[in-house]
């Protein structure tokens, strides 16, 4: 079975890109257009090294970009496919600075395998993994446990998107029917005991609707068919998201597809061993030790909303990756 990777990347320092972004964004800084949404931490060479070292079985890496590419990258590599936004997104919607809009059409990328793993550019592998970690008998391995997600005040854009995604799921799936059909996937020994207890409680307390799913913010397994099913079910909503140059409260994102797989039962229970961090100054030592000790399968390094000593934190994280991935990989010139 062929398994590809799709990764979204932006060079927030590219002056041509910054000039184009400035044409369309409002003067007011929001959580949809702030610098941290697009900042490059200088870690992409370690992302490629980690894929080559820990997932060499990947067929093709589809590198999705506005048009710029990292200077170190060998564009002639046989396993690399540079995908520009105009290659698969409607011309009338471009340019886009909205990750939701960019990711909701990735199934249209030419040559993409039916089975693929989606990465944001802040998600990294830390240990060797096998194809079975991501897919089992053609089904994406996903954590299908349920958990209630309380609204956070004030409501941020990504919170609104979360509830939009959940609304789609409850619109198109009967939880009662799904639980009868897939209960052994929602409560499963692949998950920890606490997650199974939470799911059981959610089934008792909220019998008629899903209230949220396990939040991993990690590299996720998908089938192209799942994107196609969602587009067939909600074409107007997804088209509207694609038209938004920057993230808006009305958007949906790839979580809707991930959860569609869960609600439909088109997944296999899987354990997601991912460490999620936001780069606050006090978190940097733990981030670095997690990388150095390779204590999880994956790590997600989120850029913070609040000010931080970017240069110092970036240097320390790069140094930690250099310790576990010191060798130049074949994707580098």
C-alpha positions as CSV (number, residue, x, y, z in Angstrom):
1,X,0.0,0.0,0.0
2,X,1.4,3.4,-1.0
3,X,1.4,6.0,1.7
4,X,2.2,9.7,1.0
5,X,2.7,12.7,3.1
6,X,1.2,16.2,2.6
7,X,2.8,19.0,4.5
8,X,1.9,22.7,4.4
9,X,4.7,25.2,4.7
10,X,5.1,29.0,4.5
11,X,8.2,31.2,4.7
12,X,7.0,34.1,6.8
13,X,10.2,36.0,6.0
14,X,9.8,36.0,2.3
15,X,9.5,39.7,1.3
16,X,7.4,39.0,-1.8
17,X,5.0,36.9,0.2
18,X,4.8,39.6,2.9
19,X,4.1,42.3,0.4
20,X,1.2,40.2,-1.1
21,X,-0.1,39.4,2.3
22,X,-0.1,43.1,3.3
23,X,-2.4,43.9,0.2
24,X,-5.2,41.8,1.6
25,X,-5.0,41.8,5.4
26,X,-6.7,44.4,7.6
27,X,-4.6,46.9,9.6
28,X,-5.8,45.3,12.8
29,X,-3.8,42.3,14.0
30,X,-5.9,39.3,14.8
31,X,-5.2,35.7,15.7
32,X,-5.8,35.0,12.0
33,X,-3.1,37.2,10.6
34,X,-0.6,37.6,13.4
35,X,3.1,37.0,12.8
36,X,3.1,33.8,14.8
37,X,0.7,32.2,12.4
38,X,3.4,32.3,9.7
39,X,6.7,32.4,11.4
40,X,9.4,30.0,10.3
41,X,11.5,28.5,13.2
42,X,14.2,27.2,10.9
43,X,13.3,23.6,11.6
44,X,12.3,22.2,8.2
45,X,15.6,20.5,7.5
46,X,15.1,18.5,10.6
47,X,11.5,17.6,9.5
48,X,13.0,16.1,6.3
49,X,15.7,14.3,8.2
50,X,13.1,12.9,10.6
51,X,11.0,11.5,7.7
52,X,14.0,9.9,6.0
53,X,15.3,8.5,9.3
54,X,12.0,7.4,10.9
55,X,9.6,6.8,8.0
56,X,11.7,5.9,5.0
57,X,8.8,3.9,3.6
58,X,6.9,7.0,2.6
59,X,6.3,7.1,-1.2
60,X,6.1,10.8,-2.0
61,X,6.2,14.0,0.1
62,X,3.8,16.6,-1.3
63,X,5.3,19.9,-0.1
64,X,2.5,22.5,-0.3
65,X,3.7,26.1,-0.6
66,X,2.7,29.6,-1.8
67,X,5.6,29.4,-4.1
68,X,8.7,29.7,-2.0
69,X,10.8,26.7,-0.9
70,X,13.5,26.2,1.7
71,X,17.0,27.1,0.3
72,X,18.4,23.7,1.5
73,X,15.9,21.6,-0.4
74,X,16.9,19.5,-3.4
75,X,14.0,20.1,-5.8
76,X,15.0,17.2,-8.0
77,X,14.6,14.6,-5.3
78,X,12.6,11.6,-6.7
79,X,10.3,11.5,-3.6
80,X,9.6,15.2,-3.5
81,X,6.6,16.9,-5.2
82,X,6.5,20.7,-4.9
83,X,2.8,21.7,-4.9
84,X,1.9,25.4,-5.3
85,X,-1.4,26.7,-4.3
86,X,-2.4,27.4,-7.9
87,X,-1.8,23.7,-8.8
88,X,-4.9,22.6,-7.0
89,X,-6.9,25.6,-5.7
90,X,-9.3,27.7,-7.7
91,X,-7.5,30.7,-9.3
92,X,-10.2,33.1,-8.2
93,X,-9.5,32.3,-4.5
94,X,-5.8,33.1,-4.7
95,X,-3.7,34.3,-3.0
96,X,-4.7,32.4,0.2
97,X,-3.2,32.9,3.7
98,X,-5.8,30.7,5.4
99,X,-4.5,27.2,6.4
100,X,-8.2,26.0,6.6
101,X,-8.8,26.9,2.9
102,X,-5.5,25.4,1.8
103,X,-5.9,22.1,3.6
104,X,-9.5,21.4,2.8
105,X,-8.7,20.7,-0.9
106,X,-5.5,18.7,-0.5
107,X,-7.2,15.6,-1.8
108,X,-7.1,17.3,-5.2
109,X,-3.3,17.3,-5.4
110,X,-2.2,15.6,-8.6
111,X,-0.7,12.2,-8.0
112,X,-1.6,12.0,-4.3
113,X,-2.0,8.4,-3.0
114,X,-5.4,7.3,-1.6
115,X,-3.7,6.9,1.8
116,X,-1.7,9.8,3.2
117,X,-0.5,11.5,6.4
118,X,-1.1,15.1,6.9
119,X,1.5,17.3,8.7
120,X,1.5,20.9,9.7
121,X,5.0,22.3,9.6
122,X,5.2,22.3,13.4
123,X,4.8,18.5,13.7
124,X,7.8,16.2,13.8
125,X,8.6,12.5,14.1
126,X,10.9,11.6,17.0
127,X,11.2,7.9,16.7
128,X,11.1,5.2,14.0
129,X,7.5,4.3,13.0
130,X,6.1,1.7,10.6
131,X,3.2,2.1,8.1
132,X,1.1,0.1,10.5
133,X,1.3,3.0,13.0
134,X,-0.7,5.1,10.6
135,X,-2.8,2.6,8.6
136,X,-4.2,-0.9,9.3
137,X,-5.7,-2.9,6.4
138,X,-6.4,0.2,4.4
139,X,-8.0,2.1,7.3
140,X,-6.5,5.2,8.9
141,X,-5.4,4.6,12.5
142,X,-7.1,7.2,14.6
143,X,-7.9,7.8,18.3
144,X,-11.7,7.5,18.2
145,X,-12.4,8.3,21.9
146,X,-14.8,11.0,22.8
147,X,-14.4,13.9,25.2
148,X,-16.4,17.0,26.0
149,X,-14.8,20.2,24.9
150,X,-15.9,23.3,26.9
151,X,-16.0,26.7,25.1
152,X,-13.2,29.1,26.0
153,X,-14.0,32.7,26.6
154,X,-13.2,34.8,24.7
155,X,-13.9,32.6,21.8
156,X,-10.9,32.4,19.4
157,X,-11.1,31.7,15.7
158,X,-9.8,28.2,16.1
159,X,-12.4,27.5,18.8
160,X,-15.2,28.5,16.5
161,X,-13.7,26.3,13.7
162,X,-13.7,23.4,16.1
163,X,-17.4,23.8,16.8
164,X,-18.1,24.2,13.1
165,X,-16.4,20.9,12.4
166,X,-18.4,19.2,15.2
167,X,-21.6,20.7,13.8
168,X,-21.0,19.0,10.5
169,X,-20.5,15.6,12.2
170,X,-23.7,15.9,14.2
171,X,-25.6,17.1,11.2
172,X,-24.7,14.0,9.1
173,X,-24.4,11.2,11.6
174,X,-26.7,9.8,14.3
175,X,-24.6,9.2,17.4
176,X,-26.9,6.4,18.5
177,X,-26.5,4.6,15.2
178,X,-22.7,5.2,15.2
179,X,-22.3,3.9,18.7
180,X,-24.2,0.7,18.0
181,X,-22.2,0.1,14.8
182,X,-18.8,1.2,16.0
183,X,-18.7,1.0,19.8
184,X,-15.7,-1.4,19.9
185,X,-13.8,1.3,18.0
186,X,-14.8,4.1,20.3
187,X,-14.0,2.2,23.4
188,X,-10.9,0.1,22.7
189,X,-7.8,-1.2,24.5
190,X,-5.7,0.8,22.1
191,X,-6.6,3.9,24.2
192,X,-5.7,4.5,27.8
193,X,-8.2,3.7,30.5
194,X,-9.0,7.4,31.2
195,X,-10.0,7.9,27.6
196,X,-12.3,4.9,27.6
197,X,-14.0,6.0,30.8
198,X,-14.6,9.4,29.3
199,X,-16.1,7.9,26.2
200,X,-18.3,5.7,28.2
201,X,-19.5,8.7,30.2
202,X,-20.1,10.7,27.1
203,X,-22.2,7.9,25.6
204,X,-24.4,7.9,28.8
205,X,-24.7,11.6,29.2
206,X,-24.9,12.7,25.6
207,X,-26.7,10.0,23.7
208,X,-27.9,12.0,20.8
209,X,-24.8,14.0,19.7
210,X,-21.1,13.8,19.7
211,X,-19.6,16.5,22.0
212,X,-16.0,16.3,20.9
213,X,-13.2,13.9,20.1
214,X,-9.7,13.3,21.5
215,X,-7.6,16.4,20.7
216,X,-4.1,15.3,19.6
217,X,-2.9,18.1,17.2
218,X,-0.6,15.6,15.6
219,X,0.2,14.2,12.2
220,X,-3.0,12.5,11.1
221,X,-3.9,9.6,8.8
222,X,-6.4,10.2,6.0
223,X,-8.0,8.6,3.0
224,X,-8.8,10.8,0.0
225,X,-12.2,9.2,-0.1
226,X,-13.0,10.9,3.2
227,X,-12.3,14.4,1.8
228,X,-14.5,13.5,-1.2
229,X,-17.4,12.4,1.0
230,X,-17.3,15.6,3.0
231,X,-17.1,17.8,-0.1
232,X,-20.1,15.8,-1.5
233,X,-22.0,16.4,1.7
234,X,-21.2,20.1,2.3
235,X,-20.0,21.6,-0.9
236,X,-21.3,25.2,-0.2
237,X,-19.7,25.3,3.2
238,X,-16.3,24.1,2.0
239,X,-16.4,26.4,-1.0
240,X,-17.1,29.3,1.3
241,X,-14.1,28.3,3.4
242,X,-11.9,28.2,0.3
243,X,-12.8,31.8,-0.5
244,X,-11.6,33.2,2.8
245,X,-8.1,34.6,2.4
246,X,-7.6,34.6,6.2
247,X,-9.1,32.3,8.8
248,X,-12.6,33.2,9.8
249,X,-15.0,32.0,12.4
250,X,-17.2,30.4,9.7
251,X,-14.4,28.1,8.5
252,X,-14.0,24.4,8.8
253,X,-10.7,22.6,8.7
254,X,-9.2,19.1,8.3
255,X,-10.5,18.0,11.8
256,X,-13.9,17.8,10.2
257,X,-12.5,15.1,7.8
258,X,-10.7,13.3,10.6
259,X,-13.9,13.2,12.7
260,X,-15.9,12.2,9.6
261,X,-13.8,9.1,9.5
262,X,-14.5,8.4,13.2
263,X,-18.3,9.0,13.0
264,X,-18.5,6.8,9.9
265,X,-16.5,4.1,11.4
266,X,-14.0,4.2,8.6
267,X,-10.9,4.0,10.9
268,X,-9.0,1.6,13.0
269,X,-8.3,2.4,16.7
270,X,-4.8,3.7,17.2
271,X,-2.7,5.1,19.9
272,X,-1.4,8.6,19.1
273,X,1.8,9.2,21.1
274,X,2.3,12.9,20.6
275,X,3.7,15.6,22.8
276,X,2.0,19.0,22.2
277,X,3.9,22.1,23.4
278,X,3.4,25.9,23.0
279,X,6.8,27.7,22.9
280,X,6.5,29.8,26.0
281,X,9.9,30.6,27.6
282,X,9.2,28.4,30.6
283,X,8.3,25.4,28.3
284,X,11.5,25.5,26.1
285,X,13.6,23.3,28.5
286,X,10.9,20.6,28.4
287,X,10.5,20.9,24.7
288,X,14.3,20.4,24.2
289,X,14.5,17.5,26.6
290,X,11.6,15.8,24.9
291,X,13.4,16.1,21.6
292,X,16.8,15.0,22.9
293,X,15.3,12.0,24.8
294,X,13.0,11.1,22.0
295,X,10.4,10.3,24.7
296,X,7.4,10.4,22.3
297,X,6.7,9.2,18.8
298,X,5.9,12.7,17.7
299,X,6.0,16.3,18.9
300,X,4.1,19.4,17.9
301,X,5.7,22.7,18.6
302,X,3.1,25.5,18.5
303,X,4.1,29.1,18.1
304,X,2.7,31.1,21.0
305,X,0.3,34.1,20.7
306,X,2.2,36.1,23.3
307,X,5.7,37.6,22.9
308,X,8.6,35.3,23.4
309,X,12.4,35.4,22.8
310,X,12.1,33.9,19.4
311,X,15.7,33.9,18.4
312,X,16.8,32.2,21.7
313,X,14.0,29.6,21.7
314,X,14.6,28.8,18.0
315,X,18.3,28.3,18.5
316,X,17.8,26.0,21.5
317,X,15.2,23.8,19.7
318,X,17.4,23.6,16.6
319,X,20.3,22.5,18.8
320,X,18.2,19.7,20.3
321,X,17.1,18.4,16.9
322,X,20.8,18.6,15.8
323,X,21.7,16.1,18.5
324,X,19.3,13.4,17.3
325,X,19.4,14.2,13.6
326,X,22.9,15.5,12.9
327,X,23.4,14.0,9.5
328,X,22.4,15.7,6.2
329,X,19.6,13.8,4.5
330,X,19.1,13.1,0.8
331,X,16.5,15.9,0.5
332,X,19.2,18.5,1.3
333,X,21.4,19.9,-1.5
